[in-house]
């Protein structure tokens, strides 16, 4: 063993050696080492002679010549064999490391104004009396903490885990969050599909503190929303669309709006209250989400919004059939914010076909000069993929689509320049001729 490797061994239990010519992305600080890039795994001096179970353990990533590249956590069950966290051979992945990374992430949100009692308009903090801010405090790879998402809803925290190593360190992470933020409660969430891939097993729900007996309020752009931390999708609310909801509302004045996949009514309520829409129809497949959307409309005293339960594709097909019987287009603005259609590049073609079908149906409901707000939260669908999909819709439909704005996630969802997969959200505001 070389002197260099011996010096590194105490901070890891194994060395993951890459195949020849596979090291370049990791010198470029990309955090995901896929199984296809790995040549072999070797124990270090602190591993047992029987080569202990490595899943979730600290390992060093080496090139084919045995030189250190980075350090991360290993998982034999996942196609992402190693998640990288540091490129310093002297940095241990211990409690001080996580404390520093989490504190740095929280400080960013404070600097940009995403904190309790603040709203964000044109990137400038604006005080809101009595507001309970909803903010993404930690955004996985974008904050150097692959597999960890933390959202704050007022005095409550929701932790979402998408990696085995983070799940194994949950108690430590919750302790750090309690110390830094002093929340009333911490709730655990996970994506079931990701949990299966990572080999993570735990029960969702409250893991510390006391939750409110009933849904409580958060405020966004002066609107009030009820949050149910026990039953909500994802971490409770789609925080990433915060600024996009306001931007879309600016095109809705006096217009009839269709909000597909409306969840608890974010786009729909903004269109009515902020944008001055004439009338709004919101559709979602979840009965619980629709009930919550109706409650949110009532909470804000908004009476020109209707919410119904329905499948997105089937509802669009029905509306198109009705459109064929009428000379007038039923809507002036259509908003599409569907769930994730692809979890990796292998599902890209199928996802793009689904987006094509949705968007082609949507523009069929619009008159000349109508507005299409179309979104994708599929990280494997790139900005260019999505734009080319819209080009195909324009060609097949024989209608011109003018892209007026190309938007992404809110500023509390930063993009890592070395992990472009963090730029997952696309929101295009278009004019249809």
Secondary structure, DSSP 8 states (H G I E B T S, - for coil): --HHHHHHHTT-SEEEEE-TT--HHHHTT--EEEGGGEEEEEE-TTS-TT----TT-EEEEE-TTS-EEEEEEE-TTSSEEEEEEE--TT---SHHHHHHHHHHHHHHHHHTT-STTEEEETTEEEE-TT---EEEEEEGGGGT-TTEEEEEETTEEEEEE-SHHHHHTHHHHHHHHHHHH--SEEEEEE-HHHHHHHT-----EEEEE---SS-EEEEETTEEEEE-TTT-STTSS-GGGHHHHHHHHTT-TT-EEEEET-TTTHHHHHHHHTT--SEEEEEES-HHHHHHHHHHHHHTT--SEEEEE--HHHHHHHHHHHHHT-SS-SEEEEEE------SSGGGHHHHHHHHHHHHHHHHTTEEEEEEEEEEE--TTS-HHHHHHHHHHHHHHHT--EEEEEEE---TTS--BTTBGGG---EEEEEEE-
